[in-house]
Amino acid sequence: MRDRLLLPLALLGLAWSQELVDQLLFAGTWNLPMGPGLPLWRVVTAPFSHAGWAHLMSNSLAFLPLSWLVLSRGVRDYLTVWISVIVLSVPVATLWPTASHGLSGVVYGLLGFLLLIGWLERRPLPILLSAIALWLYGPTVMTLIPGFSPSGVSWIGHASGFFGGVIAAMVVNHRTNSPLN
């Protein structure tokens, strides 16, 4: 259980370390976004790269609680969300005209997972997790719609992350209800 609590802290430590190095050594110019014409491996580095301390702090405040909610179900579900978000980031990185970075795609993936898993599984714990996620972060779903996101915020990155979480919930639900389990 302790490892489940430490995993998001370790991942967040990577993001904070990257930002610290960026600010101290590169004056905020060392970013590792994903985007058109950039190497595809940047899809993996983009969540750990931010446009300054405020960007990182806002993502951190949502990332930790949502991570812990998903991890209350297990590491396998958490990794399924991360993998789904990264896979759905590939078309955004290669086809969308602007670069983006930050943990918010993963944050929205965690939220999408939590909002759907209770409805799919219809058991007390998943329903409770869905209700908590809806109560804490439900209003942010509006920013998935173009025009509701603040200027300079990648609504497409948020939307692809959210749908990555939705797909992860469907995969987990299918895996849980598979006759092979």
DAVEN-V912266 format. One record per residue. N is the residue number from 0. RES is the residue in three letters. SS is DSSP state (helix for helix, strand for strand, loop for the rest). Layout:
{{N & RES & SS} {N & RES & SS}}
//
This chain:
{{0 & MET & loop} {1 & ARG & helix} {2 & ASP & helix} {3 & ARG & helix} {4 & LEU & helix} {5 & LEU & helix} {6 & LEU & helix} {7 & PRO & helix} {8 & LEU & helix} {9 & ALA & helix} {10 & LEU & helix} {11 & LEU & helix} {12 & GLY & helix} {13 & LEU & helix} {14 & ALA & helix} {15 & TRP & helix} {16 & SER & helix} {17 & GLN & helix} {18 & GLU & helix} {19 & LEU & helix} {20 & VAL & helix} {21 & ASP & helix} {22 & GLN & helix} {23 & LEU & helix} {24 & LEU & helix} {25 & PHE & helix} {26 & ALA & loop} {27 & GLY & loop} {28 & THR & loop} {29 & TRP & loop} {30 & ASN & loop} {31 & LEU & loop} {32 & PRO & loop} {33 & MET & strand} {34 & GLY & loop} {35 & PRO & loop} {36 & GLY & loop} {37 & LEU & loop} {38 & PRO & loop} {39 & LEU & loop} {40 & TRP & loop} {41 & ARG & helix} {42 & VAL & helix} {43 & VAL & helix} {44 & THR & helix} {45 & ALA & helix} {46 & PRO & helix} {47 & PHE & helix} {48 & SER & loop} {49 & HIS & loop} {50 & ALA & loop} {51 & GLY & loop} {52 & TRP & helix} {53 & ALA & helix} {54 & HIS & helix} {55 & LEU & helix} {56 & MET & helix} {57 & SER & helix} {58 & ASN & helix} {59 & SER & helix} {60 & LEU & helix} {61 & ALA & helix} {62 & PHE & helix} {63 & LEU & helix} {64 & PRO & helix} {65 & LEU & helix} {66 & SER & helix} {67 & TRP & helix} {68 & LEU & helix} {69 & VAL & helix} {70 & LEU & helix} {71 & SER & loop} {72 & ARG & loop} {73 & GLY & loop} {74 & VAL & helix} {75 & ARG & helix} {76 & ASP & helix} {77 & TYR & helix} {78 & LEU & helix} {79 & THR & helix} {80 & VAL & helix} {81 & TRP & helix} {82 & ILE & helix} {83 & SER & helix} {84 & VAL & helix} {85 & ILE & helix} {86 & VAL & helix} {87 & LEU & helix} {88 & SER & helix} {89 & VAL & helix} {90 & PRO & helix} {91 & VAL & helix} {92 & ALA & helix} {93 & THR & helix} {94 & LEU & helix} {95 & TRP & loop} {96 & PRO & loop} {97 & THR & loop} {98 & ALA & loop} {99 & SER & strand} {100 & HIS & loop} {101 & GLY & loop} {102 & LEU & loop} {103 & SER & helix} {104 & GLY & helix} {105 & VAL & helix} {106 & VAL & helix} {107 & TYR & helix} {108 & GLY & helix} {109 & LEU & helix} {110 & LEU & helix} {111 & GLY & helix} {112 & PHE & helix} {113 & LEU & helix} {114 & LEU & helix} {115 & LEU & helix} {116 & ILE & helix} {117 & GLY & helix} {118 & TRP & helix} {119 & LEU & helix} {120 & GLU & helix} {121 & ARG & loop} {122 & ARG & loop} {123 & PRO & helix} {124 & LEU & helix} {125 & PRO & helix} {126 & ILE & helix} {127 & LEU & helix} {128 & LEU & helix} {129 & SER & helix} {130 & ALA & helix} {131 & ILE & helix} {132 & ALA & helix} {133 & LEU & helix} {134 & TRP & helix} {135 & LEU & helix} {136 & TYR & helix} {137 & GLY & helix} {138 & PRO & helix} {139 & THR & helix} {140 & VAL & helix} {141 & MET & helix} {142 & THR & helix} {143 & LEU & helix} {144 & ILE & loop} {145 & PRO & loop} {146 & GLY & loop} {147 & PHE & loop} {148 & SER & loop} {149 & PRO & loop} {150 & SER & loop} {151 & GLY & loop} {152 & VAL & loop} {153 & SER & loop} {154 & TRP & helix} {155 & ILE & helix} {156 & GLY & helix} {157 & HIS & helix} {158 & ALA & helix} {159 & SER & helix} {160 & GLY & helix} {161 & PHE & helix} {162 & PHE & helix} {163 & GLY & helix} {164 & GLY & helix} {165 & VAL & helix} {166 & ILE & helix} {167 & ALA & helix} {168 & ALA & helix} {169 & MET & helix} {170 & VAL & helix} {171 & VAL & helix} {172 & ASN & helix} {173 & HIS & helix} {174 & ARG & helix} {175 & THR & helix} {176 & ASN & helix} {177 & SER & loop} {178 & PRO & loop} {179 & LEU & loop} {180 & ASN & loop}}
//
